[in-house]
Amino acid sequence: MSKLLDLVKLHEGVVSHAYEDSRGYLTIGVGRLIDKKLNGGLSEDEINYLLANDIKRCEDEAMLYPFYARLDEARKAVIISMLFNLGKPNFDKFQNLQAALLVGDYRLAAAEMLRSRWAEQVKGRAVELSKMMESGEWH
């Protein structure tokens, strides 16, 4: 199987981002058609695989914050969701949120979440996540 994979990779090329193939259709990876015009896309298993990898990356990033290990599961989920949505560089700009988490002030942390441009952009998601942050309960 390894030789077959190497052969197909050699012929198709390996591209880690979406690109247009020789006929102008969106493709990714090793010639994988993802263009909706030709019914391309990902299976549910592939979507879940990618999501699991992204969540794992966010969990690894979250472990770098000194407050994270002390959080309950619901609050950890809030941090992971924000890291997933914002990316670590943008999450790092939430200094007031992080300061509140360091001292365990979850009411203030929730308020800081809602006082952000991010909250204006994601609207209901921010409200739901801030409630989870304040209460420590899943919503």
C-alpha positions as CSV (number, residue, x, y, z in Angstrom):
1,M,0.0,0.0,0.0
2,S,2.9,2.4,0.8
3,K,4.2,2.1,-2.8
4,L,0.8,2.8,-4.2
5,L,0.4,5.9,-2.0
6,D,3.8,7.2,-3.0
7,L,3.0,6.6,-6.7
8,V,-0.3,8.5,-6.5
9,K,1.3,11.3,-4.5
10,L,4.0,11.5,-7.1
11,H,1.5,11.8,-10.0
12,E,-1.1,14.0,-8.3
13,G,1.2,16.1,-6.1
14,V,0.5,17.0,-2.4
15,V,-1.0,20.3,-1.5
16,S,-2.0,21.2,2.0
17,H,-4.5,23.9,1.1
18,A,-7.4,24.3,-1.3
19,Y,-6.3,25.0,-4.9
20,E,-7.8,25.0,-8.4
21,D,-6.9,21.9,-10.4
22,S,-6.0,22.0,-14.1
23,R,-9.8,22.3,-15.0
24,G,-10.4,25.0,-12.4
25,Y,-12.1,22.8,-9.7
26,L,-11.4,23.2,-6.0
27,T,-9.1,20.4,-4.8
28,I,-7.1,19.7,-1.7
29,G,-4.5,17.2,-0.5
30,V,-3.6,14.6,-3.1
31,G,-6.1,15.5,-5.9
32,R,-9.1,15.3,-3.6
33,L,-12.0,17.1,-5.3
34,I,-13.9,19.3,-2.9
35,D,-15.7,21.6,-5.4
36,K,-19.4,21.7,-4.8
37,K,-20.0,22.1,-8.5
38,L,-19.0,18.5,-9.1
39,N,-20.5,17.1,-5.8
40,G,-17.1,17.2,-4.2
41,G,-16.6,17.5,-0.4
42,L,-15.8,15.6,2.7
43,S,-17.5,12.7,4.3
44,E,-18.8,13.0,7.9
45,D,-16.0,10.7,9.1
46,E,-13.4,13.0,7.4
47,I,-15.1,16.1,8.9
48,N,-15.0,14.5,12.4
49,Y,-11.4,13.5,11.9
50,L,-10.3,17.0,11.0
51,L,-12.4,18.4,13.9
52,A,-10.8,16.0,16.4
53,N,-7.3,17.1,15.2
54,D,-8.3,20.7,15.6
55,I,-9.7,20.2,19.0
56,K,-6.6,18.3,20.1
57,R,-4.5,21.3,18.9
58,C,-6.6,23.7,20.9
59,E,-6.4,21.5,24.0
60,D,-2.6,21.5,23.7
61,E,-2.6,25.3,23.3
62,A,-5.0,25.6,26.3
63,M,-2.6,23.7,28.5
64,L,-0.1,26.5,28.2
65,Y,-2.4,28.9,30.2
66,P,-1.8,28.6,34.0
67,F,-5.5,28.9,34.7
68,Y,-6.6,26.1,32.4
69,A,-5.8,23.0,34.6
70,R,-8.0,24.4,37.5
71,L,-11.1,24.8,35.3
72,D,-14.0,22.4,35.4
73,E,-15.0,20.6,32.1
74,A,-17.6,23.2,31.0
75,R,-15.2,26.1,31.5
76,K,-12.5,24.2,29.7
77,A,-14.9,23.7,26.8
78,V,-15.4,27.5,26.7
79,I,-11.7,28.1,26.4
80,I,-11.3,25.4,23.7
81,S,-14.3,26.8,21.8
82,M,-12.8,30.3,21.9
83,L,-9.3,29.0,20.9
84,F,-10.9,27.1,18.0
85,N,-12.9,30.2,16.8
86,L,-10.3,32.9,17.4
87,G,-7.0,31.2,17.1
88,K,-4.4,31.5,19.9
89,P,-2.9,34.8,18.8
90,N,-6.3,36.5,19.0
91,F,-7.3,34.7,22.2
92,D,-4.1,36.0,23.8
93,K,-5.5,39.5,23.4
94,F,-8.2,38.7,26.0
95,Q,-5.9,39.8,28.8
96,N,-8.7,40.8,31.2
97,L,-10.5,37.5,30.7
98,Q,-7.3,35.7,31.5
99,A,-6.6,37.8,34.5
100,A,-10.1,37.0,35.9
101,L,-9.5,33.3,35.3
102,L,-6.2,33.4,37.1
103,V,-8.0,34.5,40.3
104,G,-11.1,32.3,39.7
105,D,-13.5,35.2,39.2
106,Y,-15.8,33.5,36.7
107,R,-18.5,36.2,36.8
108,L,-15.9,38.8,35.8
109,A,-14.5,36.4,33.2
110,A,-18.0,36.0,31.7
111,A,-18.5,39.8,31.6
112,E,-15.1,40.3,29.9
113,M,-16.1,37.8,27.2
114,L,-19.3,39.9,26.5
115,R,-17.3,43.2,26.5
116,S,-15.4,42.2,23.4
117,R,-15.6,42.7,19.7
118,W,-15.6,38.9,19.4
119,A,-19.0,38.9,21.3
120,E,-20.4,41.4,18.8
121,Q,-19.3,39.2,15.9
122,V,-20.5,35.8,17.2
123,K,-23.5,37.1,19.1
124,G,-25.5,34.2,20.6
125,R,-22.4,32.0,20.9
126,A,-20.8,34.5,23.1
127,V,-23.9,34.7,25.3
128,E,-24.0,30.9,25.6
129,L,-20.3,30.5,26.3
130,S,-20.3,33.4,28.9
131,K,-23.2,31.7,30.8
132,M,-21.1,28.5,30.8
133,M,-18.1,30.4,32.0
134,E,-20.0,32.0,34.9
135,S,-21.9,28.9,36.0
136,G,-19.5,26.1,35.2
137,E,-22.5,24.2,33.7
138,W,-23.1,23.0,30.2
139,H,-25.8,24.9,28.3
